[in-house]
Structure formats: C-alpha cells, structure tokens
Amino acid sequence: MVTSATTAPNPNGAGRLKNAGMAFFWLSAFYLVYCARPEDWLAGIGLLPLAKITGIAAFGAFLFGAGKGRRKFSELPLESYLLLAMIVILMVSSMLSPIWKGGAISRTMDFAKVWVVWALTFLLVTDLPKFRRIVFIQAVSVPLICALSIVKGRHSIRLDGVLGGIYSNPNDLAFAVALSFPLCLMFFVTTRTRFRKVLWAGGMLVMGSALFMTASRGGLITMVFTGAVCLWHFGVRGKRLYLIVITGVAAVALLMVEGKTMQQRFVTLWSDDNLQTREQYRALSSFEQRQFLIDRAVEGIKEYPILGIGTRNFETYSTVWLEVHMTYLQIAVEGGIPSLVLFLLFFFCGFTNLRKLMKRKDLSPEIKLFTGALQSVMVGFVVGALFAPEAYQFFPFFAVAYTSVLLAYVRENDRAKAAAAGLLTPKLAGLVSARYANIAGVPVNT
C-alpha cells in the first residue's frame, strides 16, 4: 500500500503539546494578547502592560527555548530573513529620519516584535495540535472582539474608537474581520459537534454584522475576495455547496439590516451628485482626502526613495495627520523602495509555500483545509492592501508564518516516513535541510 507521511496520524502530537513548555505558553499568550486584547474587556487588566510582558517573555523564550525544539535556528526559511532585513532597513530609516527620529525608532522597535513571534512560531509549532491551537486563538478572538465592539459601540459612528490597539480604527477592524473569516469557516467545517458549529456560525454572523457596521469600503472589498477564494476551496472543491447558499443568504440579510451606511458610502465612489446624508458627504470627503494622501505619498517616495521618512512618520509628513490608505505606498514612503521590495518578496514566499503544498496529492483533509484557508487570507490581504494602511498589522505576517510551518511540517513527516522505510538513514534524514528536502514523490510501502 502506498501512503505518505502527510496523511499518517501523529500519535505523539498531543503529548508534545502538553510538554511544549514555557516557550510555547508565552507564544500562545502573545497571540492571545495581540488578537483578543483582554485589557479592553476585563476590568483591571488594562492597568498591566500585557503586550510588553508577553513580548519580553516571548523574547526570553526565543533566547532560552529556541534551541530545545525539534527545529533549529539554522532552519529558519528565507522569508524570516526577508522580514528581518526589512525591519533592519526600517530601523536605519528611522535613525536617519528627516521627520521624527525618536518616534520612528520607538515604533520600529514595537513592530520588530513581529519577527520574534514569527521565528518562535516556526521553531516551536512543530505539530498539528500546536498549529491548530495558535490558529484557533486568532480565529476565536476576532468574533469575540466584534461582539464586544457591537455591545460597547452601539451608539457610536462606525464603531470608531470603541476598542484600542489594532481594532480602534473601523477600517482596521473590518480588515481583521476579513482576514480571519476563512479561519473561522475552516473551524466551522472541521468541528464535529453541532453545538460548536452553531457557535462558529454565530461568531461569523457577528463578524459580518460588525463589518457592515464599520461601513469600511476597503474592508468589504477585502471580505469579498477572501470569501470568494474561501468558498471556492471549501464549497466548490470541497463539494460543500450549502456553504455558498448559506453565505449568500447571510450576506444579503446583513446588508439589509446593517448595510445602510455602507451603501451610502459606496455610492460616493462612482457619483458625487445628489448627496443627501451626512455620511455621504463624509464618505466623499474621505475619498478626496485619500487621493491627496496618495499624491503626497508619491511625492515622499520621490524625495526619499532609499530609506524613506521613518516608521509611521507619514502622518506628520502628510500635513493633515492622516495615513495613506494603501499599504504598498505606506511601506515605500516610510521605509524606502528597498523595504517595499523586501515586503513584496516576503509575501511572495508565502504564496510559494502554498503553491508547493497545493501541488501535492497526498495531503490530509485537515491540511488541505488549512491550506485553502491560508490562501484565502493571503489573497484577501494582497487585494485589501490596496485600500488600507496595514503595513504593520501582524495578522498578514502571521499568515505567512502559518504557511511556512505547514510546509516544514509536511516535509519533516516525509523525511521521517522515508527514514522509517529505509529510503534514508536516520542520520542522513536529520541532516537534510527542511528547506530543500522534498521527497514527497517517493512512495512508501506500509
């Protein structure tokens, strides 16, 4: 019988999850703090600098725990070095910033946490139970955040400023919803109990409601693309056509109930005649403002093409204290063209990882679902980045980390299976780099 390691069960996965130690614990804690922002909904927690605590702990885990895992530091993939190089350039740019050196350096150091978390994710998430746990934290956090935003911001305009951090801006909240929807749908499909399916379905409805309440045009466009790719994988290719019908009905219902402001804002994209509501005038003003900011960003790139003006300094440079609503221009004007090139190459590596996984015919159903969900997230980000300033949002970087972890896991199982079958000696299998070993096409007799 011909099988592959990618379809073989991993009996030691649950045991390794229990024995993951403090490194994996603090990694999970950072994901929880970043994605769920407990300081916004638990009384008293806000007094603690949770992000700093977990960030420092994650860094300590990186120093003292990275060498204890199954993967070694030398096995970090190319995309990790691209991200590190981009951060180094951003730091140099900030140190030489013509706008505000101190602020730019501080913001770059804050953003640099993403590399530590990225590397920890790759080094410590070595089996599916741990991978599922990390992805679950992100997936379950966003519906909870949306529910909290709706409750706390029921009288606010577009849920603006209801929560802090990455969810304070309605466009950022909508972007997080769009990028997390495929992960939630994946857990809805894979869960076995009806009660959990109801919970996930309810969570996605809350996410959709929050998305429409933000009235974010860019967020809705991003959601359309992530949803389309996601439904192609789960609905069409997975032969779950009921998902397409249910999603369509839910979208229409939400548009009718919560979509009035969204519709008013979309009208201004193709016509500025017959404006009747205050929100339409605001939307038109926002559109014209964004055109000015794009022009201003292009001017900044021409003036400072190599190192840019420093991390998050565009608001000052813009003269109107606003960000440019295009991620690619944001990273180029603040970090220079070299940063933009590294940024694009980094996400290209994520797509490359997905392509390698999707070419395989021996993936387990669960890994296929993960792969489809991650491709949906990546496509959504690439499109959504045209409409939002999300260069320093961690969710897209997490998605690339997930693709790297999955590819490494599949290849490690290939080598282990081949070694067990005698095709590679254990010593040789251990020496072959996870980056270059690819024996998926070799049949294994069991």
C-alpha positions as CSV (number, residue, x, y, z in Angstrom):
1,M,0.0,0.0,0.0
2,V,1.4,3.4,-0.9
3,T,0.9,6.2,1.7
4,S,2.6,9.4,2.7
5,A,3.7,10.9,6.0
6,T,1.3,13.8,5.3
7,T,-1.6,11.5,5.7
8,A,-0.3,9.5,8.5
9,P,-1.5,10.3,12.0
10,N,1.0,11.7,14.5
11,P,0.5,9.8,17.8
12,N,3.0,11.9,19.7
13,G,1.4,15.3,18.8
14,A,-0.9,15.5,21.8
15,G,2.0,14.6,24.2
16,R,4.3,17.2,22.6
17,L,1.5,19.8,23.0
18,K,1.3,19.1,26.7
19,N,5.1,19.2,27.1
20,A,5.6,22.3,24.9
21,G,6.9,24.2,28.0
22,M,7.1,27.9,28.7
23,A,8.3,28.9,25.2
24,F,5.0,27.7,23.6
25,F,3.0,29.1,26.5
26,W,4.3,32.6,26.1
27,L,4.0,32.4,22.4
28,S,0.3,31.5,22.9
29,A,0.0,34.3,25.4
30,F,1.3,36.8,22.9
31,Y,-1.2,35.7,20.3
32,L,-4.0,36.0,22.8
33,V,-3.0,39.5,23.9
34,Y,-2.5,40.7,20.4
35,C,-5.6,39.1,18.9
36,A,-8.1,39.3,21.8
37,R,-6.9,42.5,23.6
38,P,-8.2,41.3,27.1
39,E,-7.3,44.7,28.5
40,D,-10.4,46.1,26.6
41,W,-12.9,43.8,28.2
42,L,-11.6,42.6,31.5
43,A,-11.7,45.1,34.4
44,G,-8.3,45.9,35.9
45,I,-6.3,44.1,33.2
46,G,-5.8,47.3,31.4
47,L,-3.5,48.5,34.2
48,L,-1.0,45.9,33.2
49,P,1.3,46.3,30.1
50,L,0.3,42.9,28.8
51,A,1.8,43.5,25.4
52,K,5.2,44.4,26.9
53,I,5.0,41.5,29.4
54,T,4.3,38.9,26.8
55,G,6.6,40.5,24.3
56,I,9.5,40.3,26.7
57,A,8.6,36.8,27.8
58,A,8.4,35.8,24.1
59,F,11.8,37.2,23.5
60,G,13.1,35.3,26.6
61,A,11.5,32.1,25.3
62,F,13.2,32.8,22.0
63,L,16.6,33.0,23.6
64,F,16.3,30.1,26.0
65,G,13.8,27.9,24.3
66,A,14.5,28.0,20.6
67,G,17.4,25.5,20.8
68,K,15.3,23.0,22.7
69,G,12.8,22.4,19.9
70,R,12.8,19.9,17.1
71,R,13.6,22.7,14.6
72,K,16.8,24.6,14.8
73,F,17.6,28.3,14.3
74,S,19.5,27.4,11.1
75,E,16.4,26.0,9.6
76,L,14.5,29.3,9.5
77,P,13.2,29.8,6.0
78,L,14.1,32.6,3.6
79,E,11.0,34.6,4.4
80,S,12.2,35.0,8.0
81,Y,15.4,36.7,6.8
82,L,13.5,38.9,4.4
83,L,11.3,40.1,7.2
84,L,14.4,40.7,9.4
85,A,16.1,42.6,6.7
86,M,13.0,44.8,6.2
87,I,13.0,45.6,9.9
88,V,16.7,46.5,9.9
89,I,16.1,48.9,7.0
90,L,13.2,50.4,8.8
91,M,15.4,50.9,11.9
92,V,18.1,52.6,9.8
93,S,15.4,54.7,8.1
94,S,14.1,55.7,11.5
95,M,17.5,56.6,12.8
96,L,18.1,58.9,9.8
97,S,14.5,60.1,9.6
98,P,14.1,63.7,8.4
99,I,10.8,63.9,10.3
100,W,10.9,62.5,13.8
101,K,13.7,60.1,14.7
102,G,12.6,59.2,18.3
103,G,9.1,58.3,17.4
104,A,10.1,56.3,14.4
105,I,12.7,54.3,16.3
106,S,10.2,53.5,19.1
107,R,7.6,52.4,16.6
108,T,10.1,50.3,14.7
109,M,11.1,48.5,17.9
110,D,7.4,47.8,18.6
111,F,7.0,46.4,15.1
112,A,10.1,44.3,15.5
113,K,8.3,42.0,17.9
114,V,6.6,40.5,14.8
115,W,9.9,38.9,13.8
116,V,10.5,37.4,17.3
117,V,7.0,36.0,17.2
118,W,7.4,34.9,13.6
119,A,10.6,33.0,14.4
120,L,9.1,31.5,17.6
121,T,6.1,30.3,15.6
122,F,8.2,28.5,13.1
123,L,10.6,27.0,15.7
124,L,8.0,25.9,18.3
125,V,4.9,25.0,16.3
126,T,6.1,21.6,15.1
127,D,2.9,19.5,15.0
128,L,-0.7,19.9,14.1
129,P,-2.1,20.2,17.7
130,K,0.1,23.2,18.4
131,F,-0.6,24.7,15.0
132,R,-4.3,24.2,15.5
133,R,-4.0,25.9,18.9
134,I,-2.3,29.0,17.6
135,V,-4.6,29.4,14.6
136,F,-7.6,28.9,17.0
137,I,-6.5,31.8,19.2
138,Q,-6.7,34.2,16.3
139,A,-9.9,32.7,14.8
140,V,-11.8,32.8,18.1
141,S,-10.6,36.2,19.2
142,V,-12.0,38.2,16.3
143,P,-15.7,37.2,16.8
144,L,-15.3,38.0,20.5
145,I,-13.8,41.4,19.6
146,C,-16.6,42.0,17.2
147,A,-19.3,41.1,19.7
148,L,-17.7,43.4,22.3
149,S,-17.4,46.2,19.7
150,I,-21.1,46.0,18.8
151,V,-22.1,46.0,22.5
152,K,-19.9,48.9,23.6
153,G,-20.2,50.9,20.4
154,R,-23.9,50.5,19.7
155,H,-24.3,54.3,19.8
156,S,-21.0,55.2,18.1
157,I,-20.5,56.0,14.4
158,R,-18.9,53.1,12.5
159,L,-17.6,51.6,15.8
160,D,-14.8,54.2,15.7
161,G,-12.6,54.2,18.7
162,V,-14.7,51.6,20.6
163,L,-11.7,49.5,21.4
164,G,-8.0,50.2,21.3
165,G,-4.9,48.9,19.5
166,I,-5.4,47.3,16.2
167,Y,-9.2,47.5,16.4
168,S,-9.5,51.2,17.2
169,N,-10.0,52.3,13.6
170,P,-13.1,50.9,11.9
171,N,-11.1,50.1,8.7
172,D,-8.6,48.1,10.7
173,L,-11.4,46.2,12.5
174,A,-13.0,45.4,9.1
175,F,-9.6,44.3,7.8
176,A,-9.1,42.0,10.7
177,V,-12.6,40.5,10.2
178,A,-11.9,39.9,6.5
179,L,-8.6,38.1,7.2
180,S,-10.0,36.0,10.0
181,F,-13.2,34.8,8.3
182,P,-11.6,31.9,6.3
183,L,-10.0,30.6,9.5
184,C,-13.4,30.7,11.3
185,L,-15.1,29.0,8.4
186,M,-12.4,26.3,8.4
187,F,-13.1,25.5,12.1
188,F,-16.8,25.5,11.3
189,V,-16.2,22.8,8.7
190,T,-13.9,20.7,10.7
191,T,-15.7,20.7,14.1
192,R,-17.7,17.6,14.8
193,T,-20.4,18.7,17.2
194,R,-23.5,20.6,16.3
195,F,-23.1,22.9,19.3
196,R,-19.7,24.1,18.2
197,K,-20.9,24.5,14.6
198,V,-23.7,26.8,16.0
199,L,-21.1,28.8,17.9
200,W,-18.8,29.2,14.9
201,A,-21.8,30.1,12.7
202,G,-23.0,32.7,15.3
203,G,-19.5,34.1,15.5
204,M,-19.2,34.6,11.8
205,L,-22.6,36.3,11.7
206,V,-21.4,38.7,14.4
207,M,-18.2,39.3,12.4
208,G,-20.3,40.1,9.3
209,S,-22.5,42.4,11.3
210,A,-19.5,44.3,12.7
211,L,-18.1,44.5,9.2
212,F,-21.2,46.3,7.9
213,M,-21.4,48.5,11.0
214,T,-17.9,49.8,10.3
215,A,-19.0,50.8,6.8
216,S,-15.5,50.2,5.6
217,R,-15.4,50.1,1.8
218,G,-12.0,48.6,1.7
219,G,-12.9,46.1,4.4
220,L,-15.9,44.9,2.4
221,I,-13.9,44.6,-0.8
222,T,-11.3,42.5,1.1
223,M,-14.0,40.4,2.5
224,V,-15.5,39.7,-1.0
225,F,-12.1,38.4,-2.2
226,T,-11.3,36.3,0.9
227,G,-14.9,34.9,0.9
228,A,-14.8,34.1,-2.8
229,V,-11.5,32.2,-2.6
230,C,-12.6,30.5,0.7
231,L,-15.9,29.3,-0.8
232,W,-14.1,28.1,-3.9
233,H,-11.9,25.8,-1.7
234,F,-14.5,24.8,0.9
235,G,-17.7,25.0,-1.1
236,V,-16.8,24.1,-4.8
237,R,-13.7,22.0,-4.5
238,G,-14.7,20.5,-1.1
239,K,-18.2,19.8,-2.5
240,R,-20.0,21.7,0.3
241,L,-22.3,23.8,-1.9
242,Y,-24.5,24.5,1.1
243,L,-21.8,26.9,2.3
244,I,-22.2,29.1,-0.8
245,V,-26.0,29.2,-0.4
246,I,-25.9,30.0,3.4
247,T,-23.1,32.6,3.0
248,G,-25.1,34.3,0.2
249,V,-28.3,34.4,2.2
250,A,-26.5,35.7,5.3
251,A,-24.7,38.4,3.3
252,V,-27.9,39.7,1.8
253,A,-29.6,39.7,5.2
254,L,-26.8,41.6,6.9
255,L,-26.7,44.1,4.0
256,M,-30.4,44.7,4.5
257,V,-30.2,45.0,8.3
258,E,-26.8,46.7,8.9
259,G,-25.8,47.9,5.5
260,K,-27.4,51.3,5.1
261,T,-24.4,53.3,6.0
262,M,-22.2,51.0,3.8
263,Q,-24.4,51.6,0.8
264,Q,-24.4,55.3,1.3
265,R,-20.6,55.4,1.4
266,F,-20.2,53.2,-1.7
267,V,-22.4,55.5,-3.7
268,T,-19.8,58.2,-3.5
269,L,-17.2,56.1,-5.3
270,W,-19.0,56.5,-8.7
271,S,-21.1,59.6,-8.2
272,D,-21.0,62.8,-6.2
273,D,-24.3,64.0,-7.4
274,N,-27.5,64.1,-5.3
275,L,-25.7,63.6,-1.9
276,Q,-28.4,63.5,0.7
277,T,-26.9,62.3,4.0
278,R,-24.2,63.5,6.3
279,E,-22.5,60.1,5.9
280,Q,-22.4,60.5,2.1
281,Y,-20.7,63.9,2.5
282,R,-18.2,62.3,4.9
283,A,-17.5,59.5,2.5
284,L,-16.9,61.9,-0.4
285,S,-14.6,64.0,1.7
286,S,-12.7,60.8,2.8
287,F,-12.4,59.7,-0.9
288,E,-10.9,63.1,-1.9
289,Q,-8.7,63.1,1.1
290,R,-7.3,59.7,0.1
291,Q,-6.5,61.0,-3.4
292,F,-4.5,63.8,-1.8
293,L,-2.7,61.4,0.6
294,I,-1.7,59.1,-2.3
295,D,-0.2,62.0,-4.2
296,R,1.6,63.1,-1.1
297,A,3.0,59.6,-0.6
298,V,4.3,59.5,-4.1
299,E,6.0,62.8,-3.5
300,G,7.6,61.4,-0.4
301,I,8.9,58.4,-2.3
302,K,10.4,60.6,-5.0
303,E,12.1,62.8,-2.3
304,Y,13.3,59.9,-0.1
305,P,13.5,56.8,-2.3
306,I,16.1,54.8,-0.5
307,L,15.3,55.0,3.2
308,G,12.0,56.8,3.3
309,I,10.9,59.1,6.2
310,G,10.8,56.6,9.1
311,T,8.3,54.2,10.5
312,R,4.8,55.7,10.9
313,N,6.1,59.2,10.1
314,F,3.8,59.7,7.1
315,E,1.0,61.2,9.3
316,T,3.3,64.1,10.1
317,Y,4.7,64.3,6.6
318,S,1.2,64.4,5.1
319,T,0.5,67.8,6.7
320,V,-3.1,66.6,7.5
321,W,-2.2,64.0,10.2
322,L,-3.6,61.0,8.2
323,E,-2.2,57.7,6.9
324,V,-2.1,56.9,3.2
325,H,-4.7,54.2,2.6
326,M,-2.5,51.9,0.6
327,T,-0.2,49.5,2.3
328,Y,2.3,49.4,-0.6
329,L,2.7,53.2,-0.6
330,Q,2.8,53.2,3.2
331,I,5.8,50.9,3.4
332,A,7.6,52.6,0.4
333,V,7.3,56.1,1.7
334,E,8.2,55.2,5.3
335,G,10.9,52.6,4.7
336,G,12.0,53.4,1.2
337,I,11.8,51.3,-2.0
338,P,14.2,48.6,-0.6
339,S,11.7,48.0,2.2
340,L,8.9,47.7,-0.3
341,V,10.8,45.1,-2.3
342,L,11.5,43.0,0.8
343,F,7.9,43.3,1.8
344,L,6.7,42.0,-1.5
345,L,9.3,39.2,-1.6
346,F,8.2,38.2,1.9
347,F,4.6,37.7,0.9
348,F,5.7,36.1,-2.4
349,C,7.4,33.4,-0.3
350,G,4.1,32.8,1.5
351,F,2.3,32.2,-1.9
352,T,5.2,30.0,-2.9
353,N,4.8,27.9,0.2
354,L,1.1,27.5,-0.6
355,R,1.7,26.6,-4.2
356,K,4.1,23.8,-3.1
357,L,1.5,22.4,-0.7
358,M,-1.3,22.6,-3.2
359,K,0.7,20.7,-5.8
360,R,0.8,17.7,-3.6
361,K,-1.9,15.0,-3.9
362,D,-1.2,13.3,-0.6
363,L,-2.2,15.9,1.9
364,S,-4.6,15.0,4.7
365,P,-8.1,16.6,4.6
366,E,-7.2,18.9,7.5
367,I,-4.0,20.2,5.9
368,K,-5.9,20.8,2.7
369,L,-8.5,22.9,4.6
370,F,-5.7,24.9,6.4
371,T,-4.0,25.5,3.0
372,G,-7.2,26.7,1.4
373,A,-8.0,29.0,4.3
374,L,-4.5,30.5,4.2
375,Q,-4.6,31.1,0.5
376,S,-7.9,33.0,1.1
377,V,-6.3,35.1,3.7
378,M,-3.2,35.8,1.6
379,V,-5.3,36.8,-1.5
380,G,-7.5,39.0,0.7
381,F,-4.5,40.8,2.1
382,V,-2.9,41.4,-1.3
383,V,-6.2,43.0,-2.5
384,G,-7.1,44.7,0.8
385,A,-3.6,46.3,1.0
386,L,-4.7,48.5,-2.0
387,F,-7.3,50.2,0.2
388,A,-5.9,50.2,3.8
389,P,-2.7,51.2,5.6
390,E,-1.9,47.8,7.1
391,A,1.9,47.5,6.7
392,Y,2.4,47.0,10.4
393,Q,-0.6,44.8,11.2
394,F,0.6,41.4,12.4
395,F,-2.2,39.3,11.0
396,P,-0.8,39.1,7.5
397,F,2.7,38.2,8.9
398,F,1.1,35.5,11.0
399,A,-0.5,34.1,7.8
400,V,2.9,33.7,6.1
401,A,4.3,32.1,9.3
402,Y,1.4,29.6,9.1
403,T,2.3,28.7,5.5
404,S,6.0,28.2,6.5
405,V,5.0,26.0,9.5
406,L,2.7,23.8,7.4
407,L,5.3,23.3,4.7
408,A,8.0,22.4,7.2
409,Y,5.7,20.0,9.0
410,V,4.8,18.2,5.8
411,R,8.5,17.9,4.7
412,E,9.5,16.7,8.2
413,N,6.9,13.9,8.0
414,D,8.2,13.0,4.6
415,R,11.7,12.6,5.9
416,A,10.6,10.7,9.0
417,K,8.5,8.3,6.9
418,A,11.3,7.8,4.4
419,A,13.8,7.1,7.2
420,A,11.4,4.6,8.7
421,A,11.1,2.8,5.4
422,G,14.8,2.7,4.9
423,L,14.9,5.1,2.0
424,L,17.1,7.5,4.1
425,T,19.2,6.6,7.1
426,P,18.0,8.4,10.2
427,K,21.3,10.3,10.3
428,L,21.0,11.5,6.7
429,A,17.3,12.3,7.2
430,G,18.3,14.5,10.1
431,L,20.9,16.3,8.2
432,V,18.8,17.1,5.2
433,S,17.5,20.7,5.4
434,A,13.8,21.1,5.8
435,R,14.1,23.9,3.2
436,Y,15.4,21.7,0.5
437,A,14.3,18.1,1.3
438,N,11.4,17.2,-1.0
439,I,10.9,13.5,-1.3
440,A,7.1,13.7,-1.5
441,G,7.1,11.8,-4.8
442,V,8.9,8.8,-3.3
443,P,6.3,6.0,-2.5
444,V,6.4,4.4,0.9
445,N,5.3,0.9,1.4
446,T,3.5,0.1,4.6
